């Protein structure tokens, strides 16, 4: 059975000591193994949230465009719709 290889990348940042201490305290209180785990999990969660929200907005805008385009430029009726209209007119004219 093969192992799944994950490429790794390094992320370094400089921040004020007070901010690092705040993050370390949150990591401890949150039950994380270390500051790195806390930062990775927290940032990954927030990144997914931002991306999902943005994708919903984009999808919503696309849906809006499709909806209004169909109102302003309706397609021509197909044969089934034309046939249904005729049947309906026959029913109500009796």
Buried (B, 14 or more C-beta within 10 A) or exposed (E): EEEEEEEEEEEEEEEEEEEEEEBBEBBEEEEBEEBEEBBEEBEEEEEEEEEEEEEEEEEEEEEEEEEEEEEEEEEEEEEEEEEEEEEEEEEEEE
